[in-house]
Amino acid sequence: MLSSIPLLSFLVAVIAFLYSSIGFGGSTGYLAVMSFFDIEPNLMATTALLLNVVASGIAFFNYMRAGHIEKRLLLLFPLASIPAAFIGGYFKLNKELYFVVLYIILTYVMIRMLFTNKEQEEACPPQAPPIWLALLSGATIGFLSGMVGMGGGIILSPLIILMNWGTSKQAASTAAGFIFLNSLSGLLGRYVGGNLAFGQIGIVLLPIGISSALAGSYFGARKFSSLWTQRILGFVLLIAVIRFWVGYF
């Protein structure tokens, strides 16, 4: 494992930069690349959540400074997602079930990233989501996120755009705040449930995640178009998804 740390560190740096540039913590990317290195699931989930807290917190700060925060979105979704993420983090899945659930989610995320149409996303003014639907969406995403070790923003952001609840920048800023809170809740749930694991990998990867997220979120909030970044991440996840499902079947 030690010989693989330089390659893993490089991949995490690239993922943190790209994901934070569109307001995400990067957990799906971290989990995908860590799954290549035969890392134990609890260690994967804990490390991904810690990196999420760092990357999403930095991304949220930069999007807030750039004026992309939409308060109604930021307040509604975490109300249900935070307790749901705690419950999800408390559950302990066996290794096979963990990877099946993870890669079902990664497959969905990959499809969304590859086939998002920006022109359709921004065709009409956003409308506020119904409170009940926002709470139900937050709870569902939060539970799945806590269970596999992700923040959930990568599911929430396309949902906001698909339902026309916000612009792409508002979706990115909401996702960043959502990921930060969910990741903290998921970590707490893992601690209470005895599923928290931390080791040398986390010590090495955290500073890499911080520096890469600082750069990525700055350029994403002020410079980049989010569409090309989503396409790149979609192709990265496509490789990981094909690799897993071919081996699984």
Secondary structure by P-SEA (a helix, b strand, c coil): cccaaaaaaaaaaaaaaaaaaacccaaaaaaaaaaaccccaaaaaaaaaaaaaaaaaaaaaaaaaaccccccccccccaaaaaaaaaaaaccccaaaaaaaaaaaaaaaaaaaacccccccccbbbbbccaaaaaaaaaaaaaaaaaacccaaaaaaaaaaaaccccaaaaaaaaaaaaaaaaaaaaaaaaaaccccccaaaaacaaaaaaaaaaaaaaaaccccaaaaaaaaaaaaaaaaaaaaaaac
